[in-house]
Amino acid sequence: MPRFLLTLAYDGTDFSGWQLQARDRTVQGVIETALTEIMGSPVRLHGAGRTDAGVHALGQTAHFDCQDIRASIPWQCALNARLPEDVRVLACRRVADDFHARYQAQAKTYEYTLWHTREFCLPQRRRFAWNCGPLDFTAMEAAARLLTGEHDFASFQNTGTPVRSTIRTVTAISRHPGPTPHESVWRFTANGFLKQMVRNLVGCLAACGRGRLAPDEAGRILLAADRALAPATAPPQGLTLISVAYPDQTLDLTEGLL
């Protein structure tokens, strides 16, 4: 059966996360419903990863299979015509039959937006930023350097998803200007992330930026591999999955964007 890879954007505010749930509205659920309407039979969508309730995406990826007779459907247009306004298909491309959106992902990039003045957060930004008050960026960047590289990130993993190893390689943590002068965007790239790992790293960086934690304490928390020692998890609304990277040779087998 032909296999297709979707690139997706969504506002996660009104979703109970990515993963299909029996009673709650999820991103996977609404897309599978649209696919099933088009194909006339149940379709399973396989995402590159799960995002929590309230977390957004500008570059989530997921694959599905379809019948040969429907391979020529303009999937991007067909799906967007059926999806709710808080989800959109940015691109669709045919991939090799053995391609897997999750298992062949090489790296993921997330961004977390912080509102960092004493002023109130603009209503238009409250769904997309954490209003955490003034921050010392120098302290945060010093802590970020200690959290970059290959480490055991058990101190920054929340319970709920068993994994074989808690070792991950964070290739970059960087600060960028936000959409308003009151915001900063923190970008995280790694070969993989543990459950709520980015939000936990942000919680640690914010604690350093608020003066509640010395930057070198971030390194000691990391080495301890004990979640109980790390600061609280940052809220979900500031987090956005920006992109998922695949090996070039994997996508060389595609037939291009549809």
N, C-alpha and C positions, 0 to 999 in steps of 0.2 A: 504494500500500500504506500502511496506517496506520503512523504513526511514534510511538514512545513514548520518553520520557525517564525514565531511572532515576536516583535519588539513592542512593548506595551508601556503606556503612561497611565497613571491613575492618581486621583486624590483619595487617599486612604481614610479620610475622616469618617465617612459613613459606612465603612466596611469593617467586619470583624476579622480583618486580616486577609491574607491570600488564600489559605488552605480551605478546601471544601468542608462545610459543616452542615449538619442535617437541618438545623432550624435558622441559623444566622446567615446574613447576607455576606458573601465573600467574593473576592475578585475572581478566583478560579470558578466559583459557582456561576456568576453571571456570564462569563465567557463561554463556559461549557453549555449553558442554556442556549446561547446564541448559535454556537456551532451545531448543536443538536437540531435546532429549528431549521438550519440550512440543509443539513445532511439527512434529516428524517430518521435518525437513529442515534443512540447515545454515543457521545464522544468524550474521551478522557484527555485532559490537558495536563502536561508535565512541565512544571515551572523550574526555573534555575534555582530557586530558593523561596523560602517563605518570608513574607513580611508580616509584622504584627498589626493588630488593630490600630488604626490611626497613622500608620506609616505610609509614605507616598512612594511613587516610582516615576522616573522619566526614562528608564531603560531596562525594565524587567523583561526577561525573555522566557518563552515557553514553546513547547512543540506539541503537535497533534498529528494524527494520521487521518487520511480520508480515502474514500473510494476512488478508484481510477477515473470513473466517469465524472467526478466532481473536481478533478485536479486543476482544471482550467478556470475555475471560479475566481473572480477578482476578490480575494479574501479580505483585503484591507477594507475595501468599500462595503462589501457585503456584511462584514462584522460591525463596522462602525455604524451602519444603518440600523442595527438591532441593539447595540449596546447602550447602556445609560450614559448620561453626559459625563459622569465622573470616571469613565474608562475609555481609552482610545487605543486603537492599533496604529502604531507609528509606521510599521513596515511588516511585510510578510515575504519570506523567501523560501524556496524549496531547498531542502537539505538531503543529505544521504539517508538512506533508509535506516542505518544504524546510528545516526546522530542522536545524542541525548542532551537536552538543554541543561540538565544538572550535572551529570557525571563528566561531561567534557568541558565544563567551564574552567578556565584557567585562572581568572581573577575577577573580583568584583570591586566596584567603587561606590561608596556611599558618601553623601554629604549631610552634615548636621548644621542647622542654622540656629544661632544664638542671638537673642535680642539683649543688648548689654548696656542699656542706660537705665537711670532711675525713673525715667518717664514711663508712662503706661505704654503698653504694646498696642500698636494700631489694630483696630478690629480686623482689617483686611489681612493682617499678618499672623493673627493668633492661631490659625490652623496650621501654620507652617514654620513656626519658630518657638523656641523656649525662652520666655522672659525671665532671665536669671540674674539681671542686675549688672553693675559695673564689674569688669574683669581685668586682671593683669595679664596681658597677652604674653609678656616675657616669661612669666612663670609657667603659663600653659605650654608654650613652645619648648621650654626646658623639659617639662614632663613628657611632652610628646616624643622628644628624641629618645627618652629612655624606653618608651613603649613601641618603638619602631624596630623591626628586625624579626628574626625567628625566635619565638619564645613559647613557653607553656602559658597559655592565657586562661588557665582554670580560674584565676581570681576574677575574671571578667566574663564568666559564663553563668547565666541563670539556669536553673534546673528546668527539665521538661523535654529535652531532646537528647537521648543517649548518643554518644559519639565514640569512635575507637580511640581517638587521640585529641587532646586539647592543645596540641602544638600547631601554631599557625605562623605564617610569615606576613607581617605587615610591612609592605614595601614603602609606604609613604603616609604621613599625617601632615597636612599642610593647612594653613589659614589663608582665606581669600576674602575680598570685599563682599558684603552682602548686597541684597537688592535695595536697601536703604542705608543711610549713614549710621543707623542705630544697630545694624546687624553685622555679624561676621559668619562666614561659612567655613566649616572645618571638613576637609576632605580626607577620607580613609580608603586606602587601596590595599587589598590583601589577596592571598591565594584562596582564602576562605574565611568565614566568620562563624563563631560559635553563637549559640542562642543569645540574642540581645547584647552581643559583644560590643557593637559600636555604641549603643546607648550607655553601656557601662563604662566604656572608655571616655565618653563625653562627660559622664557624671564625675569621673576622676579628674579630668582636665578642668572642669568647671570648679571643682573643689579647690584645685590649685589656684585658679584664677580669682577666686573669692577670698583667698588667703586662709582657707580652712585646712589646707594640706600643703606641706612643703613639697616642691617639685621632686626632690630626691625620694620622698615617700612613695611616689608612684612606682619607682623602680623596686622598692622593697616589697610593696604590695604584689607586684608582678611576680617576683621571685618566690613569694610565700605560697603561691598557688592555692589560695584560700579565699573564696568569695566573701566570707564573713568580714574580711579586713578591708574590702573596697567600699567606696562611697555608694550611695543609692543610685539606682538606674535613672538615667535622664528620661523625661517623658517622650512619648512616641512622635508627637506632631512635628518636631524639628527634623526628623529623619527622612531622607529620600534615597532610594536606590537609583543611582545614576547610570550605571552601565555594567554589563557582563561581558567579559572578554573570552574569546575562544581561540584555539590554535589556528593559524592561517590555513594550514593544510586541511582543517576540518571544513571551513567555509569555502575553500576552493572547489569543493564538490557540489556547491549549490548552482542553481540556475539563475541566480540574481534576484533582485527585488521584484515583487509582483505589484 
